[in-house]
Amino acid sequence: MDKELFSKLASKIGITSVKVLSQAEEYMRLSQVKCVGLGSVTATSKAIICLELAATSMKFPVDKEYAIKLSGLSPKVYSSNLKSMECMLGLQSSLGLRDLAVQYGCLEAVKVASQILERYETSLPAAQQQDLDLSKSLFTTAALYAACKCMKIKTDRKLASSSGAKKGIFDRLCTQFQKFGQEICKEASSVEKPVKTAQKRQKCLSEMLEKAEDDGKISSPTSPKQERVEKTKEEETQNYEEWKRKILENALKAKAVDS
């Protein structure tokens, strides 16, 4: 694209910084090599997207609404292409699994997603593992999406598109990840079943014992202190009876002597 036309587009969306313009031109140059296959993107819309990406990276304000209008694309298509180019140019800041889960409201899937990534890594040859970066948005998003599918957790549709990758690439990776996810969920289910059964039996036994106690069929065990108190009372009763018996005997003896 002509440099003068590029500058005019920049000024229309509020970009006046020479540094931002220079960075946008560099993105435009790289996009000719890295951002191939974006069918709905024209030279003008690609230039607008590069300008926005440069402005965003330098925290420079941009008129987003007017940028979309100038691009000639619908807001949805513009946003999709922006994400794709951001990913292809390596500009996307990768969110960790937990941050991504918080953003899309599926925190309970983080553990399974993490295990999916671990299994995926160990399934690869050692040479591929060395060059693998599982913190990339494509992997974290696909793992979380696959975990949600396996755990039957409803997620925002935008989660799938947030990876910035092409749909075909994302879908293929998700299919692979879902196999690991299903294995993990199945293993977790087989471990939880015996534990739940044991807990259920324990609960039933406790309820039966409580009912039996209420019905008087089982007496509650007495504490050592309670036993001592009861023993003392019993001894006092026996001593009183013995004392009363002796008094009566003495009274009878005295009466016999008087007679």
C-alpha positions in Angstrom: 0.0 0.0 0.0 1.1 3.6 -0.8 2.8 5.2 2.3 0.8 8.4 1.9 -2.5 6.5 1.8 -1.4 4.6 4.8 -0.7 7.8 6.7 -4.1 9.2 5.7 -5.9 6.1 7.1 -3.9 6.5 10.3 -5.0 10.2 10.8 -8.6 9.3 10.1 -8.8 6.9 13.1 -6.9 9.4 15.3 -3.3 8.0 15.0 -0.8 10.9 14.9 2.2 9.3 16.5 5.1 8.6 14.1 6.2 5.6 16.2 2.8 4.0 16.0 2.7 4.6 12.2 6.2 3.1 11.8 5.2 0.0 13.9 2.0 -0.4 11.8 4.0 -0.3 8.6 6.3 -3.1 10.0 3.2 -5.2 10.8 1.8 -4.5 7.3 5.1 -5.8 5.8 5.1 -8.9 8.0 1.4 -9.6 7.2 2.3 -10.1 3.5 4.3 -13.2 4.6 2.6 -14.4 7.8 -1.1 -13.5 7.3 -2.0 -15.4 4.2 -5.4 -17.0 3.6 -7.5 -14.3 5.2 -10.1 -14.3 2.4 -12.3 -11.4 3.5 -9.5 -9.0 4.2 -8.7 -6.3 1.6 -5.5 -4.2 1.5 -7.4 -1.3 3.2 -8.9 -3.5 5.9 -5.5 -5.1 6.6 -3.9 -1.7 6.9 -6.6 -0.6 9.3 -6.1 -3.7 11.4 -2.3 -3.2 11.4 -2.8 0.4 12.6 -5.0 -0.7 15.5 -2.6 -3.5 16.5 0.3 -1.0 16.5 -1.8 1.5 18.5 -2.8 -1.1 21.0 0.7 -2.4 21.5 1.8 1.2 22.3 -1.3 2.0 24.4 -2.3 4.7 21.9 -6.0 5.6 21.7 -7.8 4.7 18.5 -11.3 5.4 17.2 -12.4 1.7 17.0 -15.9 2.4 15.7 -14.6 4.5 12.8 -11.8 2.0 12.1 -14.3 -0.7 11.5 -16.3 1.6 9.3 -13.3 2.4 7.2 -12.3 -1.2 6.9 -15.5 -2.0 5.0 -16.1 -5.1 7.2 -18.8 -6.0 9.6 -17.9 -5.7 13.3 -17.9 -9.5 13.7 -15.7 -10.1 10.6 -13.4 -7.3 11.6 -12.9 -8.6 15.1 -12.3 -12.1 13.8 -9.7 -11.0 11.4 -8.1 -8.8 14.0 -7.7 -11.8 16.3 -6.4 -13.9 13.5 -3.7 -11.4 12.5 -2.8 -10.8 16.1 -2.2 -14.5 16.5 -0.3 -14.9 13.2 1.9 -11.9 13.9 2.7 -13.3 17.4 1.3 -10.3 19.2 -1.4 -12.0 21.3 -0.7 -11.9 25.0 -1.4 -15.4 26.2 -3.6 -15.8 29.3 -2.9 -18.6 31.7 -5.5 -21.4 32.1 -6.9 -19.9 35.3 -7.2 -16.4 34.0 -8.8 -17.7 30.8 -11.3 -19.8 32.9 -12.1 -16.8 35.1 -12.8 -14.7 32.0 -15.2 -17.3 30.6 -16.7 -18.6 33.9 -15.5 -22.2 33.8 -13.0 -22.5 36.7 -14.0 -26.1 37.5 -12.5 -27.2 34.2 -9.0 -25.9 35.0 -7.7 -29.1 36.6 -8.8 -31.3 33.7 -7.5 -28.8 31.1 -4.1 -28.8 32.8 -4.0 -32.6 32.8 -5.0 -32.6 29.1 -1.9 -30.4 28.3 0.3 -32.7 30.3 -0.9 -35.8 28.5 -0.6 -34.1 25.1 3.0 -33.1 25.8 4.0 -36.6 26.9 2.4 -38.1 23.9 4.7 -36.2 21.6 8.3 -37.3 20.6 11.1 -35.8 22.7 12.3 -33.6 19.8 8.8 -31.9 19.5 8.5 -31.5 23.2 11.6 -29.2 23.3 10.1 -26.7 20.8 6.6 -26.9 22.3 5.1 -23.8 24.1 1.9 -24.9 25.8 1.4 -21.4 27.2 0.3 -20.2 23.7 -3.3 -19.1 23.4 -4.1 -21.9 20.9 -3.2 -24.6 23.4 -4.6 -23.1 26.6 -7.9 -22.2 24.8 -8.3 -25.6 23.1 -7.5 -27.5 26.4 -10.0 -25.5 28.4 -12.6 -25.8 25.6 -12.1 -29.6 25.4 -12.2 -29.9 29.2 -15.6 -28.1 29.3 -16.9 -30.4 26.5 -15.9 -33.5 28.4 -17.3 -32.2 31.7 -20.5 -31.0 30.0 -19.9 -27.4 31.2 -21.6 -24.7 29.2 -19.2 -22.1 28.0 -19.3 -18.8 26.1 -19.0 -19.4 22.3 -16.4 -16.7 22.3 -14.0 -19.0 24.1 -13.4 -21.0 20.9 -12.7 -18.0 18.8 -10.4 -16.3 21.4 -7.5 -18.5 20.4 -7.1 -16.4 17.2 -6.3 -19.6 15.2 -8.1 -20.7 12.1 -11.3 -22.8 12.8 -9.9 -25.9 11.1 -6.7 -25.9 13.2 -8.5 -25.2 16.4 -11.1 -28.0 15.8 -8.5 -30.6 15.0 -6.6 -29.8 18.1 -9.8 -29.9 20.2 -10.7 -33.3 18.8 -7.3 -34.6 19.9 -7.6 -32.9 23.3 -11.1 -34.3 23.9 -9.7 -37.8 23.7 -7.4 -37.1 26.5 -10.2 -35.3 28.4 -12.5 -38.3 28.1 -9.8 -40.6 29.5 -9.1 -38.3 32.4 -12.9 -37.9 33.3 -13.4 -41.7 33.0 -10.5 -42.3 35.4 -11.7 -39.7 37.8 -15.2 -41.3 37.7 -13.9 -44.8 38.5 -11.9 -43.5 41.5 -14.8 -41.5 42.9 -17.4 -44.3 42.7 -15.9 -46.6 45.4 -15.4 -43.6 47.7 -19.0 -42.4 47.3 -20.3 -46.0 47.9 -18.3 -46.3 51.1 -19.5 -42.9 52.3 -23.1 -43.9 51.5 -22.7 -47.1 53.5 -21.2 -45.3 56.4 -24.1 -42.8 56.4 -26.7 -45.6 56.3 -25.0 -47.4 59.3 -24.9 -44.1 61.3 -28.6 -43.5 60.6 -29.4 -47.1 61.7 -27.5 -46.8 64.9 -29.1 -43.4 65.7 -32.6 -44.9 65.1 -31.8 -47.9 67.2 -30.7 -45.6 70.1 -33.9 -43.6 69.8 -35.9 -46.8 69.9 -34.1 -47.9 73.1 -32.6 -51.0 71.4 -29.0 -49.8 71.9 -28.0 -48.1 75.0 -25.5 -45.3 74.7 -22.1 -46.0 76.2 -21.5 -44.4 79.6 -18.4 -42.3 80.4 -16.0 -43.4 83.1 -17.1 -40.4 85.2 -20.7 -41.4 84.9 -19.9 -45.0 85.9 -18.1 -43.8 89.1 -21.1 -41.6 90.1 -23.5 -44.5 89.6 -21.2 -46.9 91.6 -21.0 -44.4 94.5 -24.8 -44.1 94.6 -25.1 -47.9 94.6 -22.6 -48.2 97.5 -24.4 -45.5 99.5 -27.8 -47.3 99.1 -26.2 -50.6 100.2 -24.6 -48.9 103.3 -28.0 -47.3 104.2 -29.8 -50.7 104.0 -27.1 -52.3 106.1 -27.4 -49.5 108.8 -31.1 -49.8 108.8 -30.9 -53.6 109.2 -28.5 -53.3 112.2 -30.8 -50.7 113.9 -33.7 -53.1 113.6 -31.7 -56.0 114.9 -30.5 -54.0 117.9 -34.0 -52.9 118.6 -35.3 -56.5 118.6 -32.5 -57.6 120.9 -33.2 -54.8 123.4 -36.9 -55.8 123.4 -36.1 -59.4 124.0 -33.9 -58.5 127.1 -36.6 -56.3 128.6 -39.1 -59.2 128.3 
